[in-house]
Amino acid sequence: MMKKISMYCLAIFLIFGLNPVFAGGGQSYPNGAEAFMSGAVPPPGFYFLDYLYHYSADSMKDDNGDDIDGFDDISVKANVFRFLWVSEKEILGANLCMHTFIPVLDVDIDFNGSVGPEAKRSYDDTGAPYVIVNPFVLAWHLNQGKLHIAASPADIYVPLGQDDGNLASVGQNFWTFEPILAVTYMHDKWEFSGKFMYDFNTTEEKSATIYGFEVDRDPGQEFHVDYSVSYAFTPSFRAGVNGYYYVQTTDDSYDLNDAIPAAVQTFLKNDEDNRSQVFAVGPGVWYNHKNIFFSLRSQIETGAKNKTEGLGVWAKFTYAF
């Protein structure tokens, strides 16, 4: 019974660094945030980007991909502010870029029983989990504008604290370092894009568990890619498909000690190898008018393990100054 209850709480690690209680790596990156033209960094200048996001799920999957009855539903709403500067300075033939992200989230999680440190059926939280900074992104435009590449040693996720004991805490108290390679290839009116990422996470102190104990945890490493394929019906309008693939590549690890009962230590040890994965796909459109860009996309998840399986919707707005 305790093993099954532990799986209920995997739902909270879904988006933007919601802290996983038993498995699932760090889950700092918002899967599916980028899509059309993700490797095509714009010309030198200053840009403001705004991402609106809604995710909902009423299905939680175990290690075999089967539903877990104790989970009810989760809802995540987010607004992410991004500031991008593309300089005229070139390094190795690429433009030097810098960017900063500031996400704000609202999270509600419901269970079919009382779980967690506060023994409640529902948890909620609102706030900013972290700030993402990166002072060194290189952007290439090659093959007469057909091939675009953006690469960086790492986006750095700087934690802003967490609400201890709250299973829906949007905050996290560990850092994430995320190397990035984004590629866009244009062929006639077709666009093919992929943003490839690998996450390294630091130790998370005082990770809340449903057993009422806080333990230090080393979140597993993760590989994930956002992808898109689209067709330009006009120079200003294109439509296509987009989505993402996420997989946890190494196990979580808990720092256990004698202050934690032996039975609870056994449950935590069993949960360490519950690696998460999911695939998502859905339709989307992209529109450009002068110095304004807009996209609207949906993503339906499937093949989830140790993770919720639901539907996400993104609206992205870009303004070039």
C-alpha positions in Angstrom: 0.0 0.0 0.0 2.8 2.4 0.9 4.5 1.7 -2.4 1.4 2.5 -4.3 0.8 5.7 -2.3 4.4 6.8 -3.1 3.6 6.8 -6.8 0.7 9.2 -6.3 3.1 12.0 -5.6 5.1 11.6 -8.7 2.5 13.9 -10.3 4.0 17.0 -8.7 7.2 17.0 -10.7 5.5 17.7 -14.0 6.5 21.2 -15.1 8.9 24.0 -14.2 10.8 22.3 -11.4 7.9 20.9 -9.3 9.8 18.8 -6.9 9.5 15.1 -7.4 8.9 13.3 -4.2 10.1 9.8 -5.2 11.4 9.7 -8.7 11.6 11.7 -11.9 14.9 13.6 -11.9 14.7 17.3 -11.6 12.1 18.2 -14.2 13.3 21.8 -14.2 12.7 22.4 -17.9 9.1 23.0 -19.2 8.8 20.3 -21.8 7.4 21.5 -25.1 8.2 25.2 -24.5 9.9 25.6 -27.8 8.8 24.4 -31.3 8.7 26.2 -34.6 12.0 27.8 -35.6 13.6 26.9 -32.3 17.1 26.8 -33.8 16.7 30.1 -35.7 17.8 32.8 -33.4 16.7 36.3 -34.7 19.0 39.0 -36.0 21.0 41.2 -33.6 18.7 43.2 -31.3 16.7 43.0 -28.1 13.6 40.8 -27.8 10.8 40.2 -25.3 9.1 36.9 -25.3 6.1 35.8 -23.3 5.0 32.2 -22.9 1.5 31.3 -21.5 1.0 27.7 -20.6 -1.8 25.5 -19.2 -1.4 21.8 -18.4 -4.0 19.4 -17.0 -4.0 15.7 -16.3 -6.3 13.2 -14.6 -4.1 10.1 -15.2 -1.0 9.0 -13.3 1.1 6.2 -14.7 3.3 3.7 -12.8 6.5 2.0 -13.8 4.6 -0.3 -16.2 2.5 2.6 -17.7 -0.6 1.6 -15.9 -3.0 4.0 -14.1 -2.7 4.6 -10.4 -6.1 4.9 -8.8 -5.1 7.1 -5.9 -4.2 10.1 -8.1 -7.1 12.5 -9.0 -5.9 15.4 -11.1 -3.3 18.2 -11.5 -3.6 21.7 -13.1 -0.6 23.9 -13.9 -0.9 27.5 -15.2 2.2 29.5 -16.0 3.4 32.8 -17.5 7.1 32.8 -18.4 8.9 36.1 -19.2 12.0 35.9 -21.3 14.5 38.6 -22.3 16.8 37.9 -25.2 19.7 40.0 -26.5 21.5 39.1 -29.7 24.7 41.0 -30.2 26.6 41.8 -33.4 29.8 40.3 -31.9 30.8 37.1 -33.6 32.6 34.1 -32.2 33.5 31.2 -34.5 31.2 32.7 -37.1 28.2 32.8 -34.7 26.4 35.7 -33.0 26.9 35.9 -29.2 23.5 35.9 -27.4 22.3 36.2 -23.8 18.9 35.5 -22.2 17.0 35.4 -18.9 13.8 33.6 -18.1 11.4 34.4 -15.2 8.6 31.9 -14.8 5.5 32.4 -12.5 3.3 29.3 -11.8 0.1 28.3 -10.2 -0.3 24.7 -9.3 -3.2 22.6 -7.9 -2.9 18.9 -7.2 -5.7 16.6 -5.9 -5.5 13.0 -4.6 -8.2 10.4 -3.8 -6.8 10.1 -0.3 -4.9 12.0 2.3 -1.2 12.0 1.5 2.0 14.1 2.2 3.5 15.8 5.2 0.2 17.7 5.9 -2.0 14.6 5.3 -4.3 16.4 2.8 -6.1 15.4 -0.3 -5.3 18.7 -2.1 -2.2 20.9 -2.3 -1.7 24.2 -4.1 1.0 26.9 -4.5 1.7 30.1 -6.5 5.1 31.7 -7.2 8.4 31.7 -9.1 10.4 28.5 -8.8 13.7 29.8 -10.2 15.3 32.2 -12.7 17.1 30.9 -15.8 20.2 32.8 -16.9 22.6 32.2 -19.7 25.3 34.8 -20.8 26.8 32.6 -23.6 24.7 31.3 -26.4 26.1 31.1 -30.0 23.8 31.3 -33.0 24.8 30.3 -36.5 23.0 31.0 -39.8 24.5 28.7 -42.5 23.9 27.3 -46.0 22.4 30.5 -47.3 19.9 30.7 -44.5 18.6 27.1 -44.7 20.4 25.8 -41.7 20.3 27.6 -38.3 22.0 26.3 -35.1 22.0 27.6 -31.5 24.2 26.1 -28.9 25.3 26.8 -25.3 27.3 25.1 -22.6 24.4 25.5 -20.2 21.2 27.3 -19.2 21.6 27.8 -15.5 18.5 27.4 -13.2 18.9 29.5 -10.1 16.5 28.3 -7.3 14.4 30.8 -5.5 13.5 28.5 -2.5 10.5 26.2 -1.8 7.5 25.9 0.4 8.6 23.1 2.7 6.1 20.3 3.3 3.9 21.4 0.4 3.6 18.7 -2.3 2.6 21.3 -4.8 5.5 23.7 -4.1 6.5 25.5 -7.3 9.8 26.3 -5.8 12.9 24.1 -5.7 16.1 24.2 -3.7 18.5 22.6 -6.2 20.3 24.0 -9.3 20.1 22.6 -12.8 22.8 23.0 -15.5 21.4 22.3 -19.0 23.6 22.1 -22.2 21.6 23.0 -25.3 21.8 22.3 -29.0 18.9 23.7 -31.2 18.7 23.1 -34.9 16.4 24.4 -37.6 16.5 23.3 -41.2 14.5 25.0 -44.0 13.7 23.2 -47.2 11.5 25.1 -49.6 8.4 25.9 -47.5 9.1 23.2 -44.9 10.7 23.7 -41.5 12.2 21.0 -39.3 13.4 21.9 -35.8 14.7 20.2 -32.7 16.0 21.5 -29.4 18.1 18.9 -27.6 18.9 19.2 -23.9 20.6 17.2 -21.1 20.1 18.1 -17.5 22.5 17.8 -14.6 21.0 18.5 -11.2 22.6 19.3 -7.8 21.5 17.8 -4.5 18.1 18.8 -3.3 18.0 19.4 0.4 15.0 18.6 2.5 13.0 16.9 -0.2 9.5 16.4 1.2 8.1 12.8 1.1 4.5 11.5 1.6 5.8 9.6 4.7 6.2 12.8 6.6 10.0 12.8 6.5 12.3 15.3 4.6 15.4 13.7 3.0 18.3 15.0 0.9 18.0 13.7 -2.7 20.2 13.7 -5.8 17.8 14.0 -8.8 18.6 11.8 -11.8 20.0 13.2 -15.0 17.6 13.7 -17.9 17.5 13.9 -21.7 14.7 15.7 -23.6 14.0 17.2 -26.9 11.3 19.7 -28.2 10.6 19.2 -31.9 8.4 20.6 -34.7 7.7 20.2 -38.4 5.7 22.9 -40.2 4.7 24.2 -43.7 4.5 27.8 -44.7 1.2 28.5 -46.4 2.2 32.2 -46.7 5.4 34.0 -45.8 3.6 35.1 -42.5 1.7 31.9 -41.6 2.7 28.3 -41.1 1.1 25.3 -39.5 2.4 21.9 -38.4 3.0 19.5 -35.6 5.1 19.9 -32.5 5.8 18.0 -29.2 8.5 16.6 -27.1 10.2 13.5 -25.8 11.5 13.2 -22.2 13.4 10.4 -20.5 15.2 10.2 -17.2 18.7 8.6 -17.8 20.0 8.0 -14.3 18.4 7.0 -11.0 17.5 9.3 -8.2 19.4 8.8 -5.0 18.3 9.4 -1.4 20.7 10.2 1.5 19.1 8.0 4.2 20.1 7.8 7.9 19.0 6.2 11.1 16.5 9.1 11.8 14.3 7.6 9.1 12.5 4.3 10.0 13.8 1.2 8.3 10.5 0.5 6.6 10.4 4.0 5.1 14.0 3.6 4.0 13.0 0.5 2.1 10.2 2.3 0.3 12.6 5.1 -0.7 15.2 2.7 -1.9 12.6 0.9 -4.1 11.6 4.2 -5.6 15.1 5.3 -6.6 15.0 3.4 -9.9 11.5 4.6 -11.0 12.7 6.6 -14.0 10.3 8.8 -15.8 9.5 9.2 -19.5 6.8 10.6 -21.8 6.2 11.5 -25.4 3.9 14.3 -26.7 2.6 15.4 -30.0 0.0 17.9 -31.2 -0.9 20.6 -33.8 0.2 24.2 -33.9 0.2 27.5 -35.9 2.8 30.3 -36.2 2.1 33.9 -37.4 4.4 36.9 -38.1 3.4 40.5 -38.6 6.2 43.0 -38.9 8.1 42.9 -35.6 5.6 40.6 -33.8 5.5 36.8 -33.8 2.8 34.6 -32.3 2.3 30.8 -32.0 -0.4 28.6 -30.5 0.2 24.9 -29.9 -1.2 21.9 -28.1 0.6 18.7 -27.0 -1.1 15.4 -26.1 1.0 13.1 -23.9 1.3 9.4 -24.4 3.6 6.5 -23.2 4.1 8.0 -19.8 5.9 6.0 -17.0 6.2 7.2 -13.4 4.6 10.4 -14.5 1.2 12.0 -15.2 -0.2 11.8 -18.7 -2.2 14.8 -19.9 -2.7 17.8 -22.3 -0.7 21.0 -22.5 -1.4 24.2 -24.4 1.2 26.9 -25.2 0.8 30.5 -26.5 4.0 32.3 -27.3 4.4 36.0 -28.1 7.6 37.7 -29.3 8.2 41.4 -29.7 11.3 42.7 -31.5 12.4 46.2 -30.3 
